[in-house]
Amino acid sequence: MVAPFEKLINKVGDPGDFITVNRENCTACKKCLIVCPVNLWKLENGKAKIRDNYKELCLECASCWQVCDYNAINFKFPKGGTGVVFQRG
């Protein structure tokens, strides 16, 4: 029997909001949608919006922030500054 994924991971704690969007600056260029390796972005009412559960899925690669030419996406590493934390075993 295979254990549910949630039982295989240890959460480090709530990382807080490490990605925020300034929708006023968004031009709907879709670069964030294209570059995100886990498909966390969508357009809603003509502006970029990140999924509500992004903290659980984001790889913290900051690609969305790097490609945004309009300062619509703010990224900071989660509390502790560790970046993504994976645990095996």
Residue frames as a rotation matrix with the C-alpha (Angstrom) as fourth column:
MET 1
0.579 0.816 0.000 0.00
0.816 -0.579 0.000 0.00
0.000 0.000 -1.000 0.00
VAL 2
-0.387 -0.687 0.615 1.27
0.677 -0.664 -0.316 3.48
0.626 0.294 0.722 -0.86
ALA 3
-0.241 0.240 -0.940 1.11
0.837 -0.439 -0.327 6.18
-0.492 -0.866 -0.095 1.82
PRO 4
0.791 0.523 0.317 -0.56
0.610 -0.712 -0.348 9.48
0.044 0.469 -0.882 0.94
PHE 5
0.120 -0.792 0.598 1.92
0.542 -0.453 -0.708 12.15
0.832 0.409 0.375 -0.10
GLU 6
0.464 0.134 0.875 1.08
-0.456 -0.811 0.366 14.29
0.759 -0.569 -0.316 2.94
LYS 7
0.977 -0.079 0.198 2.35
-0.135 0.487 0.863 11.54
-0.165 -0.870 0.465 5.25
LEU 8
0.559 -0.807 0.188 5.69
0.819 0.504 -0.274 11.40
0.126 0.307 0.943 3.44
ILE 9
-0.101 -0.591 0.800 6.68
0.383 -0.766 -0.517 15.01
0.918 0.254 0.304 4.06
ASN 10
-0.022 0.044 -0.999 7.45
0.969 -0.247 -0.032 17.10
-0.248 -0.968 -0.037 7.10
LYS 11
0.584 0.245 0.774 6.36
0.482 -0.872 -0.088 20.71
0.653 0.424 -0.628 6.90
VAL 12
-0.468 -0.872 -0.141 8.90
0.718 -0.282 -0.637 23.18
0.516 -0.399 0.758 8.20
GLY 13
-0.368 0.425 -0.827 6.22
0.590 -0.580 -0.561 25.67
-0.718 -0.695 -0.037 9.26
ASP 14
0.701 0.672 0.240 4.26
0.635 -0.434 -0.639 28.40
-0.326 0.600 -0.731 7.57
PRO 15
-0.297 -0.903 0.310 6.65
0.950 -0.245 0.194 30.23
-0.099 0.352 0.931 5.25
GLY 16
-0.094 0.339 -0.936 4.42
0.153 -0.924 -0.350 33.30
-0.984 -0.175 0.035 5.09
ASP 17
0.889 0.413 0.200 3.64
0.276 -0.133 -0.952 35.00
-0.367 0.901 -0.232 1.81
PHE 18
-0.079 -0.991 -0.112 6.85
0.297 -0.131 0.946 34.94
-0.952 0.042 0.304 -0.19
ILE 19
-0.809 -0.056 0.586 5.26
0.581 -0.232 0.780 35.89
0.092 0.971 0.220 -3.52
THR 20
-0.057 0.806 -0.589 3.03
0.410 -0.519 -0.750 38.92
-0.910 -0.284 -0.301 -3.81
VAL 21
-0.379 0.037 0.925 1.50
0.922 -0.067 0.381 40.47
0.076 0.997 -0.008 -6.90
ASN 22
-0.502 0.245 -0.829 1.00
0.008 -0.958 -0.287 44.15
-0.865 -0.151 0.479 -7.64
ARG 23
-0.065 0.572 0.818 -1.87
0.842 0.471 -0.262 43.74
-0.535 0.672 -0.512 -10.09
GLU 24
0.751 0.312 -0.582 -1.78
0.049 -0.905 -0.422 47.43
-0.659 0.288 -0.695 -11.02
ASN 25
-0.040 -0.877 -0.478 1.65
-0.704 -0.315 0.636 46.90
-0.709 0.362 -0.606 -12.60
CYS 26
-0.364 -0.089 0.927 0.65
0.291 0.935 0.204 43.71
-0.885 0.344 -0.314 -14.45
THR 27
-0.372 0.172 -0.912 0.34
-0.799 -0.559 0.221 44.05
-0.472 0.811 0.345 -18.23
ALA 28
0.583 0.613 0.532 -0.90
-0.342 0.780 -0.524 40.47
-0.737 0.124 0.665 -18.82
CYS 29
0.072 -0.655 -0.752 2.24
-0.997 -0.050 -0.053 39.63
-0.003 0.754 -0.657 -20.82
LYS 30
0.899 0.430 -0.083 1.91
-0.421 0.901 0.109 36.00
0.122 -0.064 0.991 -19.59
LYS 31
0.021 -0.961 -0.274 5.65
-0.576 0.213 -0.789 35.54
0.817 0.174 -0.550 -19.00
CYS 32
-0.474 -0.166 0.865 5.00
-0.867 0.258 -0.425 34.29
-0.152 -0.952 -0.266 -15.47
LEU 33
0.572 0.759 0.310 2.48
-0.640 0.650 -0.411 31.77
-0.513 0.037 0.858 -16.81
ILE 34
0.774 -0.296 -0.559 4.97
-0.404 0.448 -0.797 30.51
0.487 0.843 0.227 -19.39
VAL 35
-0.113 -0.994 -0.003 8.04
-0.573 0.068 -0.817 30.24
0.812 -0.090 -0.577 -17.18
CYS 36
0.005 0.139 0.990 6.55
-0.985 0.170 -0.019 28.67
-0.171 -0.976 0.138 -14.03
PRO 37
-0.746 -0.400 -0.533 7.59
-0.536 0.835 0.123 24.99
0.396 0.377 -0.837 -13.95
VAL 38
-0.894 0.437 -0.098 4.61
0.416 0.729 -0.543 23.99
-0.166 -0.527 -0.834 -11.80
ASN 39
-0.554 0.705 0.443 1.91
0.415 -0.227 0.881 26.08
0.722 0.671 -0.167 -13.51
LEU 40
-0.498 0.305 -0.812 0.98
0.829 -0.109 -0.549 28.26
-0.256 -0.946 -0.199 -10.53
TRP 41
-0.762 0.100 -0.640 -0.12
-0.101 -0.994 -0.035 31.32
-0.640 0.038 0.768 -12.53
LYS 42
-0.222 0.718 0.660 -3.30
0.968 0.244 0.059 32.20
-0.119 0.651 -0.749 -14.39
LEU 43
-0.934 0.064 0.351 -4.91
0.029 -0.967 0.252 35.34
0.356 0.246 0.902 -15.78
GLU 44
-0.228 0.889 -0.396 -7.93
0.966 0.157 -0.205 36.58
-0.120 -0.429 -0.895 -13.90
ASN 45
0.746 0.588 -0.313 -9.74
0.509 -0.806 -0.302 39.69
-0.430 0.066 -0.900 -15.14
GLY 46
0.838 -0.407 0.364 -6.80
0.192 -0.404 -0.894 40.44
0.510 0.820 -0.260 -17.42
LYS 47
0.334 -0.744 0.579 -4.15
-0.879 -0.467 -0.093 40.32
0.340 -0.478 -0.810 -14.66
ALA 48
-0.323 -0.550 -0.770 -1.75
-0.165 0.834 -0.527 37.69
0.932 -0.043 -0.360 -13.35
LYS 49
0.438 0.429 0.790 -2.91
-0.877 0.014 0.480 35.76
0.195 -0.903 0.383 -10.29
ILE 50
-0.677 -0.680 -0.283 -1.04
-0.547 0.722 -0.423 33.07
0.492 -0.131 -0.860 -8.40
ARG 51
0.013 0.698 -0.716 -2.89
0.142 0.707 0.692 30.02
0.990 -0.111 -0.090 -7.07
ASP 52
0.597 0.323 0.734 -4.11
-0.616 -0.401 0.678 30.26
0.513 -0.857 -0.040 -3.49
ASN 53
0.943 -0.219 0.250 -2.17
-0.018 0.718 0.696 27.14
-0.332 -0.661 0.673 -2.50
TYR 54
0.718 -0.689 -0.102 1.10
-0.256 -0.125 -0.959 28.25
0.647 0.714 -0.266 -4.12
LYS 55
0.188 -0.689 0.700 3.06
-0.981 -0.172 0.094 27.85
0.056 -0.704 -0.708 -0.86
GLU 56
0.430 0.056 0.901 2.51
-0.370 0.921 0.120 24.10
-0.823 -0.385 0.417 -0.98
LEU 57
0.797 0.039 0.602 3.53
0.454 0.619 -0.641 23.71
-0.398 0.785 0.475 -4.63
CYS 58
0.902 -0.423 -0.083 6.06
-0.398 -0.745 -0.535 26.44
0.164 0.516 -0.841 -5.46
LEU 59
0.631 -0.758 -0.164 9.64
0.720 0.651 -0.239 25.31
0.288 0.033 0.957 -6.13
GLU 60
0.774 -0.263 -0.577 10.87
0.188 -0.774 0.605 28.77
-0.605 -0.576 -0.550 -5.08
CYS 61
0.062 -0.750 0.658 12.89
0.972 0.195 0.131 29.14
-0.227 0.632 0.741 -8.27
ALA 62
-0.006 0.051 -0.999 11.87
0.228 -0.972 -0.051 32.83
-0.974 -0.228 -0.006 -8.56
SER 63
-0.695 -0.235 0.680 11.51
0.685 0.071 0.725 32.50
-0.219 0.969 0.112 -12.34
CYS 64
0.310 0.898 0.312 8.25
0.932 -0.352 0.088 34.43
0.189 0.263 -0.946 -12.27
TRP 65
0.697 -0.114 -0.708 9.92
0.315 -0.838 0.445 37.34
-0.644 -0.533 -0.549 -10.50
GLN 66
-0.326 -0.944 -0.047 12.94
0.298 -0.150 0.943 37.27
-0.897 0.293 0.330 -12.82
VAL 67
-0.626 0.067 0.777 10.92
0.779 0.082 0.621 37.49
-0.022 0.994 -0.103 -16.04
CYS 68
0.473 0.874 -0.115 8.52
0.871 -0.483 -0.087 40.21
-0.131 -0.059 -0.990 -14.90
ASP 69
-0.463 -0.668 0.582 9.61
0.791 -0.608 -0.068 43.43
0.399 0.429 0.810 -16.60
TYR 70
-0.074 0.584 0.808 6.98
0.051 -0.807 0.588 45.54
0.996 0.085 0.030 -14.84
ASN 71
-0.904 -0.362 0.227 7.70
-0.212 -0.082 -0.974 44.88
0.372 -0.928 -0.003 -11.14
ALA 72
0.071 0.995 0.071 4.32
-0.761 0.007 0.649 43.25
0.645 -0.100 0.757 -10.76
ILE 73
0.749 0.122 -0.651 5.74
0.188 0.903 0.386 40.23
0.635 -0.411 0.654 -8.91
ASN 74
0.176 -0.674 0.717 7.60
-0.908 -0.392 -0.146 40.48
0.380 -0.626 -0.681 -5.62
PHE 75
0.693 -0.051 -0.719 9.53
0.123 0.991 0.049 37.44
0.710 -0.122 0.693 -4.44
LYS 76
0.013 -0.743 0.670 11.49
-0.945 -0.228 -0.234 36.81
0.326 -0.630 -0.705 -1.27
PHE 77
-0.520 -0.225 -0.824 12.74
-0.051 0.971 -0.233 33.52
0.853 -0.079 -0.517 0.08
PRO 78
0.538 0.806 -0.245 10.53
0.169 0.182 0.969 32.15
0.826 -0.563 -0.038 2.86
LYS 79
0.755 -0.197 0.625 11.32
-0.640 -0.428 0.639 32.85
0.142 -0.882 -0.449 6.51
GLY 80
0.637 -0.616 0.464 14.75
0.052 0.635 0.771 31.55
-0.769 -0.467 0.436 7.39
GLY 81
0.382 -0.479 -0.791 16.11
-0.843 -0.531 -0.085 32.28
-0.379 0.699 -0.606 3.93
THR 82
-0.233 -0.518 0.823 16.58
-0.234 0.851 0.470 28.62
-0.944 -0.083 -0.319 3.12
GLY 83
-0.547 0.151 -0.824 14.83
-0.831 0.022 0.556 28.54
0.102 0.988 0.114 -0.20
VAL 84
0.431 0.757 -0.491 13.06
-0.691 0.627 0.360 25.33
0.580 0.184 0.794 -1.08
VAL 85
-0.451 -0.510 0.733 13.42
-0.861 0.465 -0.206 22.55
-0.235 -0.724 -0.648 1.48
PHE 86
0.325 0.483 -0.813 13.02
-0.637 0.748 0.189 18.94
0.699 0.456 0.550 0.40
GLN 87
-0.231 -0.380 0.896 13.14
-0.890 0.454 -0.037 15.96
-0.392 -0.806 -0.443 2.71
ARG 88
0.042 0.182 -0.982 13.52
-0.649 0.752 0.112 12.36
0.759 0.633 0.150 1.64
GLY 89
-0.722 -0.442 -0.532 13.01
-0.054 0.804 -0.593 9.20
0.690 -0.399 -0.604 3.54
